[in-house]
Amino acid sequence: MTDTGEHKTSKTLEKESPEENAGRGGTSRRGGGDPGARGRTTIADGVVEKIAGLAARDVVGVHAMGGGLARTFGAVRDRVPGSGAKSVTRGVKAEVGEVQTALDLEIVVEYGVSISDVARAVRENVVTAVERMAGLEVVEVNIAVSDVKLPDDEDDEQPRLQ
């Protein structure tokens, strides 16, 4: 998303002397108030998806993000030279409004961890990160656990440092 508002000035700016202002009995408020409230900020869905993806991956017990097919294609793409870093948005979908956002995450958990505890921790971490960084209210974080990483499964991604 981009900010496409038009910025036109339709009146001439004039400076008043303190005497002219004092004659009206008022105090001059230049610029119309809080400078931080002038203009509009829009945040793209992809920005929120990156923040949420990184926050979810930080939770112990999350092995990977995305479903089986997405992870397979992602692992192949990650091995191609020059393809850049792993996609941090894999397994994350955000719907961003002006002041609120909703997120859908698809995760793979490590075998032996409590799925409900991991899901709760992911929700808390994602909500905290998105609200702090983007200033958006997170109305929901839906989590789909698509797989469990067994200890003897071949790893299609690099091992995580914990």
N, C-alpha and C positions, 0 to 999 in steps of 0.2 A: 504494500500500500504506500502511496505517496501523498504528500500534502499538496493539493492543487488549488488552494484558495488564491484568489486574486488579491493583490496588494496595491491599492491605488489611494493616493492622497487627493482629496477633493477640495480642501480648503487651505488657505495660506496660513502658515504659522507666524504668529506675531508675538513679540516679546513685550511684556508689560513691565513698567517700572514698579518698584515697591510702593511708590506714592500712589500710583493709579489703583493698585490692588488694595491698598489700605483705605482709599476713599470709598470702596464698596463694602468695607467691613469684613472681608473674607480673606482666606488664605489660599494662595495659588496652589492647585494640585496639578502638577505637570504630568502629562502622559496618561492620565486616567486610571491611576491605581497601581496595583502590584505588577511590577515588570514581569514576574514569572507567569502571570496569567494572560499575557498578551500573545495571542496566536494559538495554534492547535498542534498537538503532537499525535501522530498516528504510529502505531506499532504493527509491523507485518506479522502475519501468522508464523512465518518461518523463524522470526526472532524468538517468539514465545516457544516454538517447538524446540529450538536449540537449547534454550534455558532449561526447559522441562526435561529434555533428553539427558543433558549433563547431570542435572540434579537426581534423576532416577538412577543413573549408572553409579552414582556415589554411594548408594545404599548397599550395605553388605547383604549378600544373598541374591542379588540381581546378577545373573550370569550374562545375559544379553538382552537386546531390545529387538522387537519385531517378530513376525511369524516365521515359520520354517522357510517358505519360498523367498521372502524378503531377505532373510539372513543368508541363504545360499547365494542369491544373486549379489548381495552385498559383499560376501566373502570373496567371490570371484572378482568383483570390481576392485576391491581393496588390494588384490594381488597384482593388478595391472600397474606397471610402472607409470608414474606421472599422473595417476588418478587422484592424488591428494590424500587427505586424511579420511578416516572412516566417517561415514555419515552419522552425525550426532542426532539427526532427526529421524533415523530409522526407528519405526515402532511408535512414533509420536504424531498425533494429529491435533491441531489446535483450531478453535473457532474463536476469533478475536473480535470483540465489539469495541465500542468507544471507551467503556470503563470496566467491562467484564470479559472473562474468557472461560472457555470450557475445554477440557483436555481429555483425549483418549490415548491410553498407553497400552502397548502390548509388550509383555515381558516374558523372559525365560528365567526361572528361579533355579538355584542350586538345590540338589537333592539333600534332604535332611533339615532344611530350614522350615520354619512355620510360614506358610504362604500368607496367612492372615496378618502376621506380624510384619512380613516384608511389604505387603500391600499398604498397610497403615504407615510404615516408615517412608515408603515411596510417596504416598499422598502428602504427608507432612513436609518432606523435603522439597517436593515440587511446588506446593502451595507457598511455602516460605520463600523459595528462590524467585518464583514468578512475581509474587506480590512485592518483594523487596526491589527487584531489578526493573520490572516493567511498570509497577504501580497500578496494575490491574487487579480487580477483585476476581479471584478464582472461584467460580460458582460450583464446579464439579471436576473431579479427576476420576474418570472411569478406567479401571485397570482390568485387562484381560490377560490371564496367565495362559500362554499358548504352549508351554513345554516345561519340562523339568530336566535339568542337566544332570545326567547320571555320572558317577565317578569314572565309569569305564567307557563312556561315549567319546568318540573322536571329537576333538575341539576344532570347530571351523573358524574360530576367532583366536586372537592372541590371548594368552592367559592374563587375567586381571591382577593387578597388585593390590593387596589389601593391607 
